[in-house]
Amino acid sequence: MATTPEGLIFRRAARVLIVDERDRVLLFFGGGLIRQDADYYFTVGGGVEEGESLAEAAAREVAEETGLRVAPADLGAVVAHTAGPWSTHDGVRFHSDDHFFFLRTAHFEPDLSGLEEGEEKEISRHAWLSLADLAATDAIVFPVGLAGVLERLLSGERLDAPVEMPWVDRSAAA
């Protein structure tokens, strides 16, 4: 496992903004991993395995976490990026390097049966949220800046380069 010079576990991740025909993004809902006193929404996706491209990892994660099969080539280019340090509630320190793809698809009911053991503990449910839903929630939404990126993508804006989203460490050790 790679570490940063500061001793943090380095985690490169491929994540996917899955949006249905009603402009709602599929997010997972959980609590307790980052802070035991906080609920949060987060995107589909996870760690890149040795030898995988970002798109290959993203397609694998979508299949594992939702049951939806998508070819890596169908994901297009990375649309957003964020990186920074965070801690689990029990003090394990990470430095995440998160790359986001955008995928339009017909609405579907995610099949969570492919979740790994740690994911089963972290994910309590899924939700399809509109931009208004994101603005109205009291839960933490990861990544910070997600709504702004989605708004740009949903308006049809073509991005020349990935949007750099701010990193805000909301973990207990922050």
C-alpha positions in Angstrom: 0.0 0.0 0.0 1.5 3.3 -1.1 1.9 6.1 1.5 2.5 9.8 1.1 5.6 11.5 2.6 3.4 12.5 5.5 2.6 8.8 6.2 -1.0 8.9 4.9 -2.3 5.9 2.9 -2.5 7.0 -0.7 -5.8 6.1 -2.4 -6.4 6.8 -6.1 -10.1 6.5 -6.9 -12.3 6.5 -9.9 -15.8 7.7 -9.3 -18.9 8.1 -11.5 -21.6 10.8 -11.5 -24.5 8.6 -12.7 -27.4 10.8 -13.8 -30.8 9.6 -15.0 -33.2 11.1 -17.6 -34.7 13.4 -14.9 -31.4 15.0 -14.1 -31.0 13.1 -10.8 -27.6 11.9 -9.6 -27.3 8.5 -7.9 -25.6 8.8 -4.5 -25.1 6.4 -1.6 -26.0 7.4 1.9 -24.1 6.4 4.9 -22.8 7.4 8.3 -20.0 6.6 10.7 -17.0 6.1 8.5 -15.8 9.7 8.4 -17.5 10.8 11.7 -19.8 8.8 13.9 -22.0 11.8 14.4 -22.5 12.7 10.7 -24.6 11.4 7.8 -23.3 11.9 4.3 -24.0 11.3 0.6 -21.2 10.1 -1.7 -20.7 9.0 -5.3 -20.4 5.6 -6.8 -16.8 4.5 -7.2 -13.7 3.4 -5.4 -10.1 2.5 -5.5 -8.1 1.9 -8.7 -6.5 -1.5 -8.7 -2.9 -2.3 -9.9 -2.8 -2.2 -13.7 -6.3 -0.6 -14.1 -6.9 2.6 -16.0 -9.2 5.2 -14.4 -12.0 4.3 -16.8 -11.6 0.5 -16.2 -11.7 1.0 -12.5 -14.8 3.3 -12.8 -16.6 0.7 -14.9 -15.8 -2.1 -12.5 -16.9 -0.1 -9.5 -20.2 0.9 -11.2 -20.9 -2.8 -11.9 -19.9 -3.9 -8.4 -21.8 -1.2 -6.5 -24.9 -0.9 -8.7 -25.2 -3.9 -11.0 -25.1 -1.5 -14.1 -22.7 -2.7 -16.8 -20.9 0.0 -18.7 -17.9 -0.2 -21.0 -14.9 2.0 -19.9 -15.0 3.7 -23.3 -18.6 4.8 -22.6 -17.5 6.9 -19.7 -15.6 9.5 -21.8 -13.0 11.7 -20.2 -12.6 12.6 -16.5 -14.9 15.6 -15.8 -13.8 16.5 -12.3 -11.0 15.9 -9.7 -10.4 16.5 -6.1 -7.7 15.4 -3.7 -6.8 15.7 -0.1 -6.3 14.1 3.4 -9.0 12.6 5.6 -9.4 10.2 8.5 -11.8 7.4 9.3 -13.6 7.9 12.7 -11.1 5.5 14.2 -8.1 7.4 13.1 -6.9 5.7 9.9 -5.4 8.5 7.7 -5.8 8.7 3.9 -4.9 10.9 1.1 -7.5 10.5 -1.6 -7.0 11.4 -5.3 -10.5 11.2 -6.7 -11.3 11.3 -10.5 -14.9 11.7 -11.6 -16.6 10.5 -14.8 -20.1 11.6 -16.0 -22.6 8.9 -17.1 -26.1 9.5 -18.5 -28.4 6.5 -18.2 -32.0 5.6 -17.9 -33.3 5.4 -14.4 -32.7 2.0 -12.8 -32.9 0.4 -9.4 -29.3 -0.3 -8.2 -28.4 -3.9 -7.2 -26.2 -3.6 -4.1 -25.5 -7.3 -3.9 -22.0 -6.8 -5.3 -20.8 -4.6 -2.4 -17.7 -5.6 -0.6 -17.8 -6.2 3.2 -16.6 -2.7 4.1 -19.0 -1.1 1.6 -21.9 -3.0 3.1 -21.2 -1.5 6.4 -20.7 2.1 5.0 -23.7 2.2 2.7 -27.1 2.2 4.3 -29.1 3.1 1.2 -29.0 4.8 -2.2 -31.0 7.9 -3.5 -31.5 9.6 -6.8 -31.1 13.3 -6.0 -31.9 16.4 -8.0 -29.9 19.7 -7.7 -32.7 21.0 -5.5 -32.4 17.9 -3.3 -28.7 18.4 -2.9 -29.3 22.0 -1.9 -31.9 21.0 0.7 -30.1 18.2 2.4 -28.7 18.5 5.9 -26.3 15.6 5.2 -22.7 16.2 4.2 -22.3 15.7 0.4 -18.9 14.4 -0.9 -17.3 15.8 -2.9 -17.6 19.4 -1.9 -18.6 21.2 -5.1 -20.6 18.3 -6.6 -23.7 20.4 -7.2 -21.8 23.0 -9.1 -20.1 20.4 -11.4 -23.5 18.7 -12.0 -25.1 22.0 -12.8 -22.5 22.7 -15.5 -22.7 19.2 -17.0 -26.5 19.2 -16.9 -26.6 22.6 -18.7 -24.7 20.9 -21.6 -21.4 22.7 -21.0 -18.5 20.9 -22.6 -15.5 20.9 -20.3 -12.1 21.3 -21.8 -10.4 20.0 -18.7 -11.5 18.4 -15.4 -13.1 20.8 -12.9 -10.9 21.0 -9.8 -13.2 20.8 -6.9 -12.1 22.0 -3.5 -11.1 19.5 -0.8 -12.6 20.0 2.6 -11.7 17.4 5.3 -14.8 16.9 7.3 -13.4 14.0 9.3 -13.2 13.8 13.0 -9.5 14.5 13.0 -9.9 17.6 10.9 
